Amino acid sequence: MMDPTFFDKNDFSDALDSARKADWEPSPMTAFTARLPQSTLAALRDLAQSRGVTTGQMIRDILTEAVATEVAPEKTIPVSALRALIAQAS
Protein backbone atom coordinates (compact mmCIF):
# COMPACT_ATOMS: atom_id res chain seq x y z
CA MET A 1 0.00 0.00 0.00
CA MET A 2 1.27 3.43 -0.89
CA ASP A 3 2.17 5.91 1.85
CA PRO A 4 -0.75 8.41 1.98
CA THR A 5 1.73 11.26 2.54
CA PHE A 6 3.82 10.31 -0.52
CA PHE A 7 2.74 13.34 -2.54
CA ASP A 8 3.36 15.68 0.39
CA LYS A 9 6.94 14.45 0.79
CA ASN A 10 8.10 14.44 -2.84
CA ASP A 11 8.76 17.05 -5.53
CA PHE A 12 6.77 16.63 -8.74
CA SER A 13 7.54 19.98 -10.37
CA ASP A 14 9.27 18.33 -13.37
CA ALA A 15 6.27 16.09 -13.98
CA LEU A 16 3.89 19.03 -13.68
CA ASP A 17 5.86 21.00 -16.27
CA SER A 18 5.24 18.27 -18.87
CA ALA A 19 1.65 17.54 -17.81
CA ARG A 20 -1.27 18.09 -20.13
CA LYS A 21 -4.92 18.52 -19.35
CA ALA A 22 -6.90 15.29 -19.24
CA ASP A 23 -10.21 14.91 -21.03
CA TRP A 24 -12.28 13.92 -18.02
CA GLU A 25 -15.70 14.81 -16.73
CA PRO A 26 -16.73 13.83 -13.21
CA SER A 27 -19.65 11.46 -12.90
CA PRO A 28 -22.65 12.83 -11.06
CA MET A 29 -23.12 11.11 -7.70
CA THR A 30 -26.23 10.17 -5.80
CA ALA A 31 -26.77 9.00 -2.24
CA PHE A 32 -27.64 5.40 -1.46
CA THR A 33 -28.35 3.85 1.92
CA ALA A 34 -27.46 0.26 2.71
CA ARG A 35 -27.63 -1.75 5.91
CA LEU A 36 -24.39 -3.49 6.85
CA PRO A 37 -23.50 -5.73 9.76
CA GLN A 38 -21.74 -3.68 12.46
CA SER A 39 -18.62 -5.82 12.09
CA THR A 40 -18.44 -5.10 8.34
CA LEU A 41 -18.82 -1.36 8.83
CA ALA A 42 -16.21 -1.39 11.60
CA ALA A 43 -13.81 -3.26 9.31
CA LEU A 44 -14.47 -0.76 6.50
CA ARG A 45 -13.81 2.15 8.85
CA ASP A 46 -10.55 0.60 10.07
CA LEU A 47 -9.44 -0.10 6.50
CA ALA A 48 -10.28 3.43 5.39
CA GLN A 49 -8.41 4.94 8.32
CA SER A 50 -5.34 2.81 7.60
CA ARG A 51 -5.36 4.08 4.00
CA GLY A 52 -5.98 7.68 4.96
CA VAL A 53 -9.34 7.98 3.19
CA THR A 54 -12.92 8.42 4.34
CA THR A 55 -15.19 5.45 4.89
CA GLY A 56 -17.34 6.65 1.98
CA GLN A 57 -14.31 6.79 -0.33
CA MET A 58 -13.26 3.30 0.76
CA ILE A 59 -16.72 1.93 -0.01
CA ARG A 60 -16.76 3.73 -3.40
CA ASP A 61 -13.32 2.32 -4.27
CA ILE A 62 -14.30 -1.24 -3.36
CA LEU A 63 -17.65 -1.07 -5.18
CA THR A 64 -16.17 0.64 -8.25
CA GLU A 65 -13.51 -2.04 -8.56
CA ALA A 66 -16.01 -4.87 -8.05
CA VAL A 67 -18.46 -3.48 -10.62
CA ALA A 68 -15.69 -2.80 -13.14
CA THR A 69 -14.47 -6.38 -12.81
CA GLU A 70 -17.96 -7.83 -13.26
CA VAL A 71 -19.35 -5.51 -15.94
CA ALA A 72 -16.61 -4.64 -18.41
CA PRO A 73 -13.11 -5.69 -17.37
CA GLU A 74 -11.70 -4.84 -20.81
CA LYS A 75 -13.00 -1.24 -20.65
CA THR A 76 -11.93 -0.24 -17.14
CA ILE A 77 -8.82 -0.24 -14.98
CA PRO A 78 -9.33 -1.50 -11.43
CA VAL A 79 -8.18 0.78 -8.63
CA SER A 80 -5.84 -1.98 -7.44
CA ALA A 81 -4.10 -1.97 -10.84
CA LEU A 82 -3.62 1.79 -10.68
CA ARG A 83 -2.23 1.52 -7.15
CA ALA A 84 0.17 -1.21 -8.30
CA LEU A 85 1.41 1.02 -11.14
CA ILE A 86 1.93 3.92 -8.74
CA ALA A 87 3.82 1.65 -6.34
CA GLN A 88 6.08 0.41 -9.16
CA ALA A 89 6.86 3.98 -10.20
CA SER A 90 7.86 4.92 -6.65
Secondary structure as UniProt FT lines:
FT   TURN            4..5
FT   HELIX           6..9
FT   HELIX           13..17
FT   HELIX           38..51
FT   HELIX           55..71
FT   TURN            73..75
FT   HELIX           79..89
//
